[in-house]
Amino acid sequence: MNEKAYRNSSNEVLDADMTGPITTAERMTVQGAINKSFILFGILLITTFVSYTNPHPVFMWGGAIGGLVVVLIAAFKPHLSPTLSPVYAALEGLFVGAITAIYASAFGGGIIFHAVTLTFGLLFMMLFIYKTGVIQVTGKFRTGVMMATGAILLVYVLNMVLGFFGMNVPYLHEGGMMGIGISLVIIGIASLNLLLDFDNFEKGAQYGAPAYMEWFSAMGLLITLVWLYVEILRLLSMISGRD
């Protein structure tokens, strides 16, 4: 197994530690990762429905914070992904359901339909772009996307810290052309992360990653999709002029 090559292909949030001999039956496959993705998405849908029909701040904050904790544990202990990934999907579903209920209450159900449609539209568009090779996931491309994602993460953290003092990062998720422009950039970076997720599926199988990396990589894809969905919700709310 070319361990170094696969490590270099891992995304910023999820980085695996693969050691020891691996038999063919224990290796990751693309189809296996796809199957795990469907399982995680199914779990997310179930808890999303529960949270959406019974919205509560505990679901939103508990799901968000709990999901973050699970991801951090998985980043250091990827071999626990078969257990941690379903837990993450369940927790993230609680968050998604609660925040969806908030936007639906404020802007009507139409914004949810459009956000879901755009999210899956971008998913399939980026999959087409990846499969046709319109954009090649090279080392430089991966590094650039990871750096941009890291910068956005730092802004999110700064905004959260400032929130405790009653302040916010200027223009972040605010109305107006500047706020909409920033949101579009964030959505663009999130969409590019989908290319990295697709590449992780193929590189994991190509370099003979352990089978548990199917769950690990599937969780990475789910993280990106949830991020993309929430950002699209925010963009649509700003475009409506009522955010």
Buried (B, 14 or more C-beta within 10 A) or exposed (E): BEBEEBBEBBBBBBBBEBEEEBEEEEBBBBEBBBEBBEBBBEBBBBBBEBBBEEBEEEBBEBBBEBBBBBBEBBBEEBBBBEBBBBBBBBBBBBBBBBBBBBBBEEBEEEBBEBBBEBBEEBBEEBBEBBEEEEEEBEEEBBEEBBEBBEEBEEBBEBBEEEEEEEEBBEBBBBBEEEBBEBBEEBBEBBBBBBBBBBBBBBBBBBBBBBBBBBBBBBBBBBBBBBBBBBBBBBBBBBBBEEB
